[in-house]
């Protein structure tokens, strides 16, 4: 908490005890307002938590926040509901004493939400098992069920608890929740039959109508329209924007299942809820003889069915009453007003007792049943949660407000007593002199209400039970006669002139500790008697509804003893509650609502001042500040402020008390400003603490610099040592690993060498353990050689020599490899190149090893034509017509007589070849007429085209000489399909010069190419021989 003292000017103080002007109500409210403006809704008064409803969700209730407050000292961090929860829980664990948390405040102040947050904290942070998880879920799910049946929308709160609730949460020796128990107080049953304008009935009615399935509503005889039910329209507020009844209905149905309600029980419970609505719609009228009778038969039929009673008997009980006089029973008719009152009384009784049964059923599901576990581990501990109505002051206050305010008087009395007691015990434990504190003791008001024979409740009961016809006015007169002289009781008759104007003739005023309240006396007797006619009880006692049969006992009808009045029952239950709370160590949560409009961020100072007054917060602060404003244990005080004294900084080695004494002496504390106890220091004035805190704030920069310097040095030294140690460890590990690796490699190498040598020795034997490694190595080496150095192309014939065992496999692999390379080569080849290769293959088939000039032609590519397009004569092209020239080449033609050389062009088409001289076609040779082609085996370029001599169209065989003879012959043989008609002669070639006449070309080798006419008329060709055979 001290950590935010320096921000007190902006956010106020976190503990009202530290207010300098603690007696000023204005200063108190200003501190609340300042904190509320900063969204700080929690503030302490010592150990009391003051909570202001923010009317919006704040991000301060997550699991991370729970963990932040878990196990932390109460004053170490900012105030929170979790801090109170955790402090109570730890006190229960360490001191083994039962604890309780008292939550109070007026409607809309956030009491119910505070109790939910406490339960959620315990459910989340406490240890849990499977069984305990079930109990935890039931504890949490009991809230929506009780809210549905016991909460309603009021003018001040959309989810106002209309009953008081005390819940005990039972923990085992490990601190895990193992059970629970709920006590309920003073359910506002009158709300069942009447609501003020702008208010609603209990939530469950609207949830059933909005969320129930249509089949279920039809079975209950209900319609999905709240406007059609008399008990739901009196407040003129069937719908509320902040409430989703349909969604809440699903939550309630799920919660009933988790808690352990059987379907039959849920059905009976809903039958009761529906019966209340049908009761409200049951109307009365006058018969022919003037008697009262029921005019809505349909609702009566549903009533008898839902309540499980006889219809005629119920009709009789609603319109007649049974009287007993001198031992004789008489039945008399009810007037219209009496019948309506009887109907409403039945509705209130049925709903009220069903609610009591509901609480008992929840208690049954929460009860801890493991007796063996319980007896073996010792008794469990308990934390109680009291969520009870705060002090209420309305424009019209009735019996319910009287009981509520009486309850708050008792709790205020307990609060002051326990606060003073805890203060006195702390002082005595620390050896500090206790100075008696003056405070307002409200015992005089409590006695006014509960004193025997003379108190308010005794007078009320006496008036209710006396013979005759008592009335609210006669009760008021009796109060004036009996309590007329009491300082805290005023009526119109007893008041002075000024006060009389503020008190009505049918009102009385009680002066409570929190202020004056006027109560309207009308209805006090009826609400206190809570009368239900005997014949109605007799009918309900015979109900087939299992819940009603448990709520209405037959002994009630037969006994002659008058039941306790509502006020007496409430007084007795309140006395038991006070007894329970006195047996526990209390913690307090005081809830305040900042405005009546339920708007976030709005702070109504007048409204807050009113709540501060009736919650007794100023009185509590005055008691807490009567002695010393601040107290802390020595170790906490010394730990926080030791840096302000050279004698205690950085560490104090002696007794803590001596260290604190040295510190306060150095700070210059005066004797009247503090006291040293046995384990704590007590500081009287907040100003002293604030001065100390300001000195600490001024000292912090120097402390931060010192700490930073020390921390950096420590961090770097630690980092150096860590790195050095890590390096040594890494080096040692690396050296060891390297040596082990080396040793393993050596052992493995030696083993491999031994296997290899032994395998080499036995390499010629059949496969055996001695040579299998060597043989496998040979195979592996051969295959890896193939992988690393495969043949690079189809022309590469290299292949490694295989070991004997892989000879056959090597042949297969070689064949497959060549096939694969060939397929790959063929897939890659282009159409032009394919054509080139086909021509080269033809040339190879014809000339390989036959003609000397062939090897020189292999690397040279064949071309599409040896003549450019400009060299073709246009007249020749026109003459050829549709026959396209496929190939053209310049040649030399030798005449038949004289062998005169004449330049010509040889043009090849798809069906014939022609010799062209300038623009003339000299000779056409059809491919079909071409008999063969002759060439020599030498390097000359001569070729002879043999044609039939019988053909008149052909002159004779044609002798041609060309520089590209192999290309020309190949193309011509391919086009003419004469590949097998190419003759290669060694010495001479005969050819026809005329019909019946032949000539000869003789070929000889020489140093250079020569062409001449020989002696015998032969053509002599001399060609250099490059490749002698």
Secondary structure as GFF3:
##gff-version 3
##sequence-region A 1 1029
A	DSSP	three_ten_helix	2	7	.	.	.	ID=ss1
A	DSSP	alpha_helix	8	11	.	.	.	ID=ss2
A	DSSP	three_ten_helix	16	18	.	.	.	ID=ss3
A	DSSP	alpha_helix	25	37	.	.	.	ID=ss4
A	DSSP	beta_strand	42	45	.	.	.	ID=ss5
A	DSSP	beta_strand	48	53	.	.	.	ID=ss6
A	DSSP	alpha_helix	63	69	.	.	.	ID=ss7
A	DSSP	alpha_helix	81	95	.	.	.	ID=ss8
A	DSSP	beta_strand	99	104	.	.	.	ID=ss9
A	DSSP	alpha_helix	111	125	.	.	.	ID=ss10
A	DSSP	alpha_helix	130	150	.	.	.	ID=ss11
A	DSSP	beta_strand	151	152	.	.	.	ID=ss12
A	DSSP	beta_strand	160	161	.	.	.	ID=ss13
A	DSSP	beta_strand	164	171	.	.	.	ID=ss14
A	DSSP	beta_strand	177	185	.	.	.	ID=ss15
A	DSSP	three_ten_helix	189	192	.	.	.	ID=ss16
A	DSSP	alpha_helix	203	211	.	.	.	ID=ss17
A	DSSP	alpha_helix	214	220	.	.	.	ID=ss18
A	DSSP	three_ten_helix	226	228	.	.	.	ID=ss19
A	DSSP	three_ten_helix	230	232	.	.	.	ID=ss20
A	DSSP	alpha_helix	245	259	.	.	.	ID=ss21
A	DSSP	alpha_helix	263	280	.	.	.	ID=ss22
A	DSSP	beta_strand	284	286	.	.	.	ID=ss23
A	DSSP	beta_strand	292	294	.	.	.	ID=ss24
A	DSSP	alpha_helix	297	307	.	.	.	ID=ss25
A	DSSP	alpha_helix	311	319	.	.	.	ID=ss26
A	DSSP	beta_strand	320	325	.	.	.	ID=ss27
A	DSSP	beta_strand	328	333	.	.	.	ID=ss28
A	DSSP	alpha_helix	336	366	.	.	.	ID=ss29
A	DSSP	alpha_helix	371	377	.	.	.	ID=ss30
A	DSSP	beta_strand	381	387	.	.	.	ID=ss31
A	DSSP	alpha_helix	399	430	.	.	.	ID=ss32
A	DSSP	alpha_helix	443	450	.	.	.	ID=ss33
A	DSSP	alpha_helix	456	465	.	.	.	ID=ss34
A	DSSP	alpha_helix	472	483	.	.	.	ID=ss35
A	DSSP	beta_strand	489	491	.	.	.	ID=ss36
A	DSSP	alpha_helix	497	500	.	.	.	ID=ss37
A	DSSP	beta_strand	507	512	.	.	.	ID=ss38
A	DSSP	beta_strand	515	520	.	.	.	ID=ss39
A	DSSP	alpha_helix	524	529	.	.	.	ID=ss40
A	DSSP	alpha_helix	534	541	.	.	.	ID=ss41
A	DSSP	alpha_helix	546	551	.	.	.	ID=ss42
A	DSSP	alpha_helix	555	558	.	.	.	ID=ss43
A	DSSP	alpha_helix	566	582	.	.	.	ID=ss44
A	DSSP	beta_strand	585	593	.	.	.	ID=ss45
A	DSSP	alpha_helix	605	614	.	.	.	ID=ss46
A	DSSP	alpha_helix	617	624	.	.	.	ID=ss47
A	DSSP	beta_strand	630	633	.	.	.	ID=ss48
A	DSSP	alpha_helix	634	641	.	.	.	ID=ss49
A	DSSP	three_ten_helix	642	644	.	.	.	ID=ss50
A	DSSP	alpha_helix	656	667	.	.	.	ID=ss51
A	DSSP	three_ten_helix	671	673	.	.	.	ID=ss52
A	DSSP	beta_strand	674	676	.	.	.	ID=ss53
A	DSSP	beta_strand	680	683	.	.	.	ID=ss54
A	DSSP	alpha_helix	686	761	.	.	.	ID=ss55
A	DSSP	alpha_helix	772	788	.	.	.	ID=ss56
A	DSSP	three_ten_helix	804	806	.	.	.	ID=ss57
A	DSSP	alpha_helix	807	828	.	.	.	ID=ss58
A	DSSP	alpha_helix	831	847	.	.	.	ID=ss59
A	DSSP	alpha_helix	854	858	.	.	.	ID=ss60
A	DSSP	three_ten_helix	869	871	.	.	.	ID=ss61
A	DSSP	alpha_helix	874	880	.	.	.	ID=ss62
A	DSSP	beta_strand	887	894	.	.	.	ID=ss63
A	DSSP	beta_strand	901	908	.	.	.	ID=ss64
A	DSSP	beta_strand	912	917	.	.	.	ID=ss65
A	DSSP	beta_strand	920	926	.	.	.	ID=ss66
A	DSSP	beta_strand	930	936	.	.	.	ID=ss67
A	DSSP	beta_strand	942	947	.	.	.	ID=ss68
A	DSSP	beta_strand	958	961	.	.	.	ID=ss69
A	DSSP	alpha_helix	965	976	.	.	.	ID=ss70
A	DSSP	three_ten_helix	979	981	.	.	.	ID=ss71
A	DSSP	beta_strand	982	985	.	.	.	ID=ss72
A	DSSP	beta_strand	988	994	.	.	.	ID=ss73
A	DSSP	beta_strand	997	1005	.	.	.	ID=ss74
A	DSSP	beta_strand	1010	1013	.	.	.	ID=ss75
A	DSSP	beta_strand	1019	1023	.	.	.	ID=ss76
###
